[in-house]
């Protein structure tokens, strides 16, 4: 069955939203906010920027070029900026929000994987991230 490129784009964005939502659901259960909406939006945005750059490759003219790697690199920088805001809070004098920030960062990469059709990597990352976030740190289990 043939799917038009536009339908395939919509499917990829929906898959990115679902993958991000899974991680966001875990965070919402654990800490409240950021949750499903934030993580899904991060994943969708990342996928969308990569898809934009991929379609830019198809409409280039003479002397023009688009580099997907540059877009992915800028996603890393942009998400890093958002993550810095998540970490900014402090609790009892200690940095707070590092795990959530790392989760947002990884979720952005999941969205990029979906856009690039790296399905095995995307699913593997969702599973690993989910279980890492669900697990208690080893030092809490030892006590």
Backbone bond lengths (Angstrom), bond angles and torsions (degrees), N, CA, C in turn:
res aa  C-N    CA-C-N  psi(-1)  N-CA   C-N-CA  omega(-1)  CA-C   N-CA-C  phi
1 X - - - 1.452 - - 1.525 109.43 -
2 X 1.306 115.32 131.19 1.460 121.27 -178.96 1.530 110.13 -90.80
3 X 1.310 115.54 132.03 1.463 121.23 173.58 1.518 108.17 -114.38
4 X 1.309 115.83 134.26 1.465 119.07 178.52 1.526 109.36 -65.96
5 X 1.324 117.15 155.71 1.470 119.84 -179.87 1.534 113.08 -57.00
6 X 1.318 116.90 -35.15 1.462 119.82 -179.65 1.531 111.57 -66.14
7 X 1.324 116.99 -41.50 1.465 120.78 177.78 1.522 109.82 -65.59
8 X 1.320 117.64 -40.58 1.462 122.17 178.82 1.526 110.64 -62.82
9 X 1.321 117.48 -36.67 1.473 121.62 176.68 1.527 109.94 -63.76
10 X 1.317 116.43 -45.57 1.465 120.84 179.61 1.528 109.99 -61.02
11 X 1.317 117.06 -42.94 1.469 120.95 178.85 1.525 110.33 -61.14
12 X 1.317 117.67 -44.08 1.467 121.21 179.88 1.531 110.76 -62.43
13 X 1.313 116.92 -42.73 1.467 120.24 179.91 1.532 110.40 -65.44
14 X 1.322 117.12 -39.78 1.470 120.25 176.98 1.528 111.61 -64.40
15 X 1.324 116.61 -41.86 1.468 120.07 177.58 1.532 109.97 -63.41
16 X 1.324 117.30 -42.44 1.472 120.75 177.68 1.528 110.12 -60.54
17 X 1.334 117.12 -40.49 1.468 120.74 178.42 1.525 111.10 -63.89
18 X 1.321 116.61 -41.97 1.470 120.34 179.57 1.522 110.48 -64.77
19 X 1.327 117.09 -46.47 1.462 120.26 179.81 1.531 111.12 -61.80
20 X 1.320 116.88 -45.45 1.460 119.80 177.70 1.519 111.54 -64.31
21 X 1.333 116.40 -37.62 1.466 120.90 179.15 1.511 112.78 -64.45
22 X 1.318 116.99 -35.03 1.470 120.62 177.62 1.530 110.03 -61.01
23 X 1.312 116.17 -46.82 1.467 120.39 179.72 1.527 109.92 -67.88
24 X 1.325 116.53 -41.22 1.459 120.55 178.51 1.520 112.61 -62.52
25 X 1.331 116.18 -35.77 1.459 119.94 177.72 1.526 110.47 -61.12
26 X 1.329 116.51 -43.11 1.462 119.83 178.72 1.522 110.74 -61.88
27 X 1.319 117.06 -45.25 1.463 120.62 -179.90 1.522 110.91 -64.25
28 X 1.327 116.41 -38.80 1.467 120.78 179.55 1.522 110.72 -64.01
29 X 1.327 117.34 -39.63 1.461 121.57 178.01 1.528 110.76 -66.90
30 X 1.314 115.90 -33.78 1.471 120.46 -174.80 1.526 112.79 -85.04
31 X 1.339 117.34 -47.58 1.467 119.31 -173.34 1.522 114.72 -126.43
32 X 1.307 118.89 -9.69 1.463 120.46 179.78 1.512 112.98 100.02
33 X 1.286 117.24 -79.65 1.469 121.95 179.73 1.514 108.96 -126.88
34 X 1.291 120.70 147.32 1.454 128.80 -6.99 1.517 111.27 -68.44
35 X 1.335 115.22 152.27 1.446 119.49 -173.80 1.508 113.28 -132.09
36 X 1.317 115.06 -142.69 1.458 122.19 -174.24 1.522 111.44 -55.85
37 X 1.320 117.01 -50.27 1.463 119.51 -176.67 1.516 112.43 -61.45
38 X 1.322 117.24 -45.66 1.467 120.74 -177.87 1.521 111.13 -63.54
39 X 1.318 116.93 -48.78 1.461 120.05 -177.73 1.524 111.53 -67.01
40 X 1.336 117.10 -39.10 1.465 119.91 177.30 1.525 110.45 -63.84
41 X 1.321 117.21 -42.02 1.467 120.57 178.91 1.521 112.07 -64.72
42 X 1.314 117.28 -39.59 1.470 120.86 177.37 1.529 109.37 -61.11
43 X 1.324 117.23 -45.94 1.455 121.62 -179.21 1.532 111.36 -65.80
44 X 1.326 117.03 -43.46 1.470 121.24 178.44 1.527 110.47 -62.47
45 X 1.317 116.49 -46.40 1.463 120.04 -179.10 1.511 112.10 -60.71
46 X 1.305 115.72 -43.50 1.456 120.07 178.83 1.526 110.76 -62.57
47 X 1.324 116.23 -46.63 1.469 120.22 178.25 1.526 110.69 -61.25
48 X 1.316 116.81 -42.08 1.467 120.38 -178.06 1.524 111.66 -63.81
49 X 1.318 117.42 -43.12 1.465 119.30 179.39 1.524 111.60 -63.80
50 X 1.324 116.57 -39.55 1.463 119.22 177.79 1.530 110.01 -66.96
51 X 1.328 117.53 -41.61 1.466 120.68 178.14 1.527 111.41 -63.14
52 X 1.316 116.61 -39.45 1.470 120.29 176.85 1.522 109.72 -60.06
53 X 1.328 116.39 -44.42 1.462 118.71 -179.21 1.527 111.43 -68.06
54 X 1.333 117.19 -35.13 1.464 119.57 177.68 1.529 111.46 -65.81
55 X 1.325 116.72 -41.43 1.457 119.13 178.78 1.521 111.20 -73.67
56 X 1.320 117.04 -24.63 1.455 120.23 173.36 1.516 111.50 -61.94
57 X 1.326 115.75 -33.57 1.464 120.28 177.55 1.523 111.74 -62.95
58 X 1.319 117.03 -32.67 1.459 120.80 -176.45 1.527 112.85 -79.31
59 X 1.313 117.52 -20.21 1.469 119.11 -176.65 1.527 112.84 -109.77
60 X 1.303 116.64 17.13 1.461 119.30 -179.67 1.521 110.51 -72.72
61 X 1.299 114.13 147.11 1.453 120.67 176.03 1.518 109.48 -107.14
62 X 1.321 116.56 -173.29 1.466 120.14 178.45 1.533 111.12 -59.46
63 X 1.297 115.84 131.03 1.460 120.59 177.38 1.522 114.00 81.44
64 X 1.333 118.50 0.41 1.455 121.75 179.08 1.522 109.67 -109.05
65 X 1.313 115.75 148.42 1.459 119.61 174.67 1.518 109.11 -152.69
66 X 1.301 114.98 152.46 1.452 122.14 175.43 1.511 107.18 -125.28
67 X 1.297 116.22 140.52 1.449 121.29 -177.52 1.521 108.96 -118.48
68 X 1.329 116.99 111.93 1.460 121.53 -179.90 1.527 110.29 -59.46
69 X 1.314 116.75 -36.89 1.459 120.94 179.93 1.517 112.85 -59.42
70 X 1.312 116.91 -35.80 1.474 120.31 178.26 1.524 110.67 -67.42
71 X 1.327 116.32 -39.07 1.463 120.05 178.29 1.526 109.90 -65.04
72 X 1.321 116.88 -47.02 1.466 120.81 178.87 1.528 110.01 -59.75
73 X 1.317 117.40 -41.03 1.462 121.00 177.76 1.523 112.33 -60.94
74 X 1.316 116.82 -38.57 1.462 120.64 178.99 1.532 111.34 -72.70
75 X 1.324 116.80 -30.67 1.469 119.91 174.55 1.524 109.00 -62.49
76 X 1.323 116.28 -42.92 1.468 120.80 179.40 1.525 110.26 -58.76
77 X 1.321 117.11 -44.67 1.460 121.42 -179.86 1.528 110.76 -65.85
78 X 1.330 116.72 -45.69 1.466 120.31 -178.64 1.510 112.94 -63.60
79 X 1.313 117.05 -43.27 1.459 120.57 178.55 1.526 109.94 -67.51
80 X 1.326 116.84 -35.99 1.458 119.95 175.59 1.520 111.75 -58.61
81 X 1.316 116.88 -37.63 1.464 121.56 177.90 1.528 110.45 -65.06
82 X 1.330 116.24 -44.32 1.470 120.29 178.30 1.531 109.87 -63.92
83 X 1.319 116.39 -42.37 1.461 120.59 -179.43 1.524 111.96 -63.43
84 X 1.309 116.93 -34.52 1.468 119.91 177.75 1.523 110.33 -60.97
85 X 1.319 116.93 -36.45 1.463 120.84 176.64 1.513 112.64 -67.62
86 X 1.321 116.91 -32.30 1.458 121.27 178.05 1.522 110.00 -69.81
87 X 1.317 117.41 -37.13 1.463 122.11 -176.85 1.535 111.61 -79.71
88 X 1.298 117.22 -19.54 1.454 121.98 -172.87 1.522 113.65 -51.99
89 X 1.335 116.99 -37.10 1.461 120.46 -179.46 1.525 110.34 -64.69
90 X 1.318 114.76 150.52 1.459 119.09 175.52 1.513 109.15 -127.62
91 X 1.297 116.20 145.49 1.446 123.06 179.80 1.525 107.52 -128.46
92 X 1.321 117.14 118.84 1.463 122.20 -179.65 1.521 111.70 57.55
93 X 1.312 117.57 35.91 1.451 122.05 177.32 1.519 115.12 78.33
94 X 1.312 117.44 -0.69 1.468 121.72 -178.47 1.529 109.61 -108.01
95 X 1.322 117.15 147.38 1.467 119.30 175.28 1.522 109.57 -57.84
96 X 1.304 115.69 139.88 1.460 121.83 -177.10 1.520 108.82 -128.99
97 X 1.299 116.92 139.28 1.453 120.89 177.02 1.516 115.16 98.92
98 X 1.325 117.24 8.99 1.462 120.04 -178.70 1.531 111.89 -63.63
99 X 1.322 116.86 -42.18 1.464 120.21 -179.13 1.519 110.92 -66.20
100 X 1.319 116.84 -42.13 1.462 120.06 178.26 1.522 110.51 -64.49
101 X 1.307 117.38 -41.77 1.464 120.93 178.27 1.523 110.80 -61.98
102 X 1.319 116.67 -44.00 1.466 120.24 177.84 1.526 110.34 -63.52
103 X 1.331 116.29 -37.78 1.456 120.78 177.03 1.515 112.40 -62.78
104 X 1.330 116.90 -41.35 1.469 120.87 176.71 1.527 110.37 -62.63
105 X 1.300 116.03 -41.82 1.467 121.42 -178.86 1.524 110.73 -63.09
106 X 1.335 116.47 -46.70 1.462 120.89 179.61 1.533 110.11 -65.98
107 X 1.329 117.26 -38.56 1.465 121.01 179.48 1.523 111.12 -63.00
108 X 1.320 117.68 -35.50 1.467 120.46 175.60 1.524 110.19 -63.03
109 X 1.323 116.38 -39.06 1.463 118.66 179.01 1.527 111.35 -69.80
110 X 1.320 117.35 -29.84 1.465 120.60 175.88 1.528 109.63 -64.63
111 X 1.322 117.22 -43.46 1.466 120.39 176.93 1.514 111.83 -59.64
112 X 1.333 117.33 -40.45 1.466 121.06 177.89 1.524 110.55 -65.43
113 X 1.330 117.09 -39.41 1.474 120.66 178.28 1.523 111.02 -62.28
114 X 1.318 116.68 -41.66 1.462 120.38 179.05 1.526 109.63 -62.13
115 X 1.314 117.20 -45.75 1.466 120.92 -179.48 1.520 111.60 -61.78
116 X 1.326 116.48 -34.89 1.466 120.90 -179.48 1.534 112.69 -88.53
117 X 1.328 116.15 4.86 1.462 123.34 179.35 1.520 113.13 61.22
118 X 1.302 116.08 33.96 1.465 121.89 174.20 1.534 107.26 -91.32
119 X 1.336 115.47 68.85 1.459 122.50 -169.67 1.518 113.32 -62.29
120 X 1.311 117.51 -45.13 1.463 120.31 -178.08 1.529 110.05 -63.10
121 X 1.319 116.06 -44.07 1.459 119.79 178.65 1.527 110.88 -63.80
122 X 1.322 117.89 -44.31 1.466 121.44 -179.16 1.524 111.48 -60.66
123 X 1.317 116.67 -49.18 1.466 120.32 -179.11 1.529 110.42 -65.21
124 X 1.326 117.33 -41.85 1.463 121.09 178.20 1.522 110.65 -59.84
125 X 1.323 116.50 -43.22 1.468 120.24 -179.91 1.524 111.69 -65.48
126 X 1.325 117.73 -40.05 1.466 120.74 177.86 1.524 109.76 -61.22
127 X 1.313 116.77 -47.33 1.468 120.98 -178.35 1.528 110.65 -63.22
128 X 1.317 116.94 -48.70 1.471 120.21 -178.87 1.525 110.97 -63.41
129 X 1.341 116.52 -46.69 1.466 119.16 -179.07 1.522 110.88 -61.85
130 X 1.326 117.21 -44.36 1.462 120.83 -179.69 1.523 110.68 -58.52
131 X 1.329 117.16 -49.09 1.460 119.73 -177.86 1.522 112.60 -70.07
132 X 1.318 117.86 -33.29 1.468 119.36 175.34 1.525 110.94 -65.53
133 X 1.315 116.35 -41.11 1.461 119.46 179.33 1.527 111.64 -70.38
134 X 1.323 117.12 -32.12 1.469 121.10 178.46 1.522 112.72 -74.45
135 X 1.320 116.94 -28.27 1.460 119.97 -176.21 1.522 110.26 -77.76
136 X 1.323 115.49 149.41 1.454 120.03 175.28 1.517 108.62 -83.50
137 X 1.317 116.59 147.42 1.466 117.79 175.40 1.530 110.52 -57.09
138 X 1.294 116.19 147.26 1.467 121.83 -174.20 1.533 111.82 -60.13
139 X 1.311 118.26 -34.92 1.464 120.18 -178.11 1.525 111.28 -70.53
140 X 1.325 118.75 -23.61 1.465 120.60 176.01 1.517 110.30 -77.51
141 X 1.327 117.87 -29.81 1.458 121.51 178.76 1.533 110.20 -74.85
142 X 1.327 117.43 -30.73 1.465 121.45 -177.97 1.513 110.63 -70.49
143 X 1.320 117.38 -35.40 1.474 120.90 -176.79 1.462 112.28 -65.29
